[in-house]
């Protein structure tokens, strides 16, 4: 890996031609995510079932916003590259670097949120400890502070830059161990959240062993299944990215571009599918969608022969 002094890096760089297909794939995959997340964000305020289920509703609202922010940031980044490619212009080093670094800042909260919400359910069901929203927000800020520190070190403290397929060059922060730690946690936290949900579900079944059909049990179970799906999707989508990332670093072997393109496709699909799959897994939401669909099918257009002309 070749390093260049950041003071010697030109402010404007040529886009790397080899990344064109990758940028196009990511941009196209992310196009639906804006409409999907905005739609389901509004859906939570109108659906009668979700209005009664505050925990699930708040979960959907939180992840709709987080996926929307992460996706829009990535679309702007890829859009900057594609604009430079199609217009034969150059990419601004610092604007591209800021957007590239913000990818970690916007992705990390998704992973910390699934863990925090799973932990909150575990404490509530197992020990009857109900964390207040202020406490949850404080834990959220503390966990995400690592990504904020990485952003500051990368943009304001970097002394060197490396060749990057999107930006041409990308600044290297002086404390790489912090970057590796946040990258590792991005893959680990959804796995930890999934394990926590399974443990909580097991303890819930033991707690209500003789009363499995009471409303409280069903509500807890529904929330845990909802959280498990929200944890599972980042597990599947993030793990290949970070496994390849660390493999490249420690094996000192370049992974073929085609492998990265496939992994990018898997990773960015979650931005559009996570909220939808989480909601559609709920029986009451399924009924809402199917009832609407059937209602549309049952609408009949009157025969024109039966429509009398207007008389004056």
ABEGO torsion letter per residue (X at the ends): XBBBBAAABBABBBBBAAAAAAAAAAAAAAAAAAAAAAAAAAAAAABAAAAABAAAAAAAAAAAAAAAAAAAAAAAAAAAAAAAAAAGBBBBAAAAAAAAAAAAAAAAAAAAAAAAAAAAAAAAAAAGBBBBAAAAAAAAAAAAAAAAAAAAAAAAABABBBBBAAAGBBBBBABAAAAAAAAAAAAAAAAAAAAAAAAAAAAAAAAAAABAABAAAAAAAAAAAAAAAAAAAAAAAAAAAAAAAAAAAAAGBBBBAAAAAAAAAAAAAAAAAAAAAAAAABAAAAAAAAAAAAAAAABBBBBAAABBBBBX
